[in-house]
């Protein structure tokens, strides 16, 4: 079993590590080489168990605003996912989580 990072969407929310929607999956981890390696290990385990591969040309990566360019490059290179993108909403849910500003 591969350990995963857990995150909260707010102070009092439950901890989450991933979200699954139909044939899509959002995975949360720290923007570090080790975090990227854990995702790669998980995808490899999935491939070996199911025989299915993730299409990295259709995959995108999304970073928190606090990530610097070197962190982003290290993670992108490690996962071999070049596209950084995610809209304001994903399947009707907001992608950016933070405090609401009036």
Backbone torsions as a table, in degrees:
resi	resn	phi	psi	omega
1	UNK	NA	136.3	-179.5
2	UNK	-95.5	127.2	178.3
3	UNK	-67.7	151.2	179.7
4	UNK	-130.2	157.9	176.4
5	UNK	-82.4	144.6	177.7
6	UNK	-112.2	144.0	-179.2
7	UNK	-136.3	159.1	175.2
8	UNK	-116.2	145.5	175.6
9	UNK	-88.0	-16.5	172.7
10	UNK	-157.7	169.9	-174.2
11	UNK	-56.8	-39.9	-175.1
12	UNK	-103.9	11.8	179.8
13	UNK	-86.3	162.3	175.7
14	UNK	-70.9	159.3	177.4
15	UNK	-74.2	141.1	177.4
16	UNK	-132.9	151.3	176.6
17	UNK	-119.7	-22.6	-178.0
18	UNK	-163.6	160.1	174.6
19	UNK	-130.1	136.2	178.8
20	UNK	-116.2	129.9	177.2
21	UNK	-132.3	110.4	178.7
22	UNK	48.4	-111.0	179.8
23	UNK	-103.9	15.9	177.7
24	UNK	-110.6	154.5	178.8
25	UNK	-143.2	131.3	172.3
26	UNK	-106.8	127.8	-178.9
27	UNK	-119.3	133.4	-178.8
28	UNK	-108.5	135.1	175.3
29	UNK	-158.8	172.2	175.5
30	UNK	-73.2	146.2	-179.9
31	UNK	-82.0	68.3	178.3
32	UNK	-131.3	164.7	176.7
33	UNK	-60.2	-40.5	179.4
34	UNK	-64.7	-41.2	176.8
35	UNK	-60.5	-43.2	178.4
36	UNK	-65.6	-39.3	178.7
37	UNK	-63.1	-38.4	178.7
38	UNK	-65.1	-39.6	176.8
39	UNK	-65.0	-44.4	179.2
40	UNK	-60.8	-40.9	178.2
41	UNK	-63.5	-41.1	179.3
42	UNK	-65.2	-43.1	178.4
43	UNK	-65.2	-36.7	177.1
44	UNK	-66.0	-42.2	177.6
45	UNK	-62.5	-42.1	176.6
46	UNK	-60.5	-44.8	179.0
47	UNK	-60.4	-45.8	-179.1
48	UNK	-66.1	-33.8	-179.0
49	UNK	-80.1	-34.3	-173.9
50	UNK	-108.3	-20.5	-174.7
51	UNK	80.5	3.7	-179.8
52	UNK	-101.0	144.0	176.9
53	UNK	-110.1	146.5	172.8
54	UNK	-79.4	131.9	177.3
55	UNK	-82.2	102.3	-176.6
56	UNK	-70.2	-20.5	175.1
57	UNK	-70.2	-25.0	178.4
58	UNK	-98.6	-4.8	-178.2
59	UNK	-87.7	148.9	175.9
60	UNK	-129.9	160.9	-179.7
61	UNK	-125.8	143.9	-177.1
62	UNK	-130.7	131.9	-178.3
63	UNK	-116.1	150.3	170.6
64	UNK	-65.6	152.0	179.1
65	UNK	-61.2	-19.2	-178.3
66	UNK	-79.9	-7.1	-178.4
67	UNK	-78.9	134.3	176.6
68	UNK	-88.5	167.6	-173.9
69	UNK	-59.4	-40.0	-178.3
70	UNK	-65.7	-38.4	176.3
71	UNK	-63.0	-46.5	-179.4
72	UNK	-59.4	-45.7	-179.5
73	UNK	-62.6	-40.9	-179.7
74	UNK	-62.9	-43.5	-179.3
75	UNK	-69.3	-45.4	178.9
76	UNK	-58.0	-44.9	-179.2
77	UNK	-65.1	-43.0	-178.8
78	UNK	-64.4	-39.8	-179.4
79	UNK	-87.7	-11.6	-176.6
80	UNK	57.1	42.0	175.0
81	UNK	-121.2	111.8	-172.9
82	UNK	-87.3	-28.3	-171.9
83	UNK	-84.2	122.6	175.1
84	UNK	-107.9	110.7	-178.4
85	UNK	-167.1	149.5	169.5
86	UNK	-172.2	128.4	-177.7
87	UNK	-69.3	178.6	178.7
88	UNK	-64.8	-29.2	178.1
89	UNK	-131.4	148.4	176.0
90	UNK	-129.1	116.7	-176.5
91	UNK	50.1	40.9	176.9
92	UNK	84.6	-3.7	-179.7
93	UNK	-104.4	143.9	178.0
94	UNK	-67.4	139.9	179.9
95	UNK	-90.2	-29.4	178.4
96	UNK	-91.9	127.1	-179.0
97	UNK	-115.2	133.7	178.8
98	UNK	179.3	-168.1	179.4
99	UNK	-79.1	139.4	176.5
100	UNK	-72.9	138.3	179.9
101	UNK	-112.3	128.1	179.8
102	UNK	-81.6	NA	NA
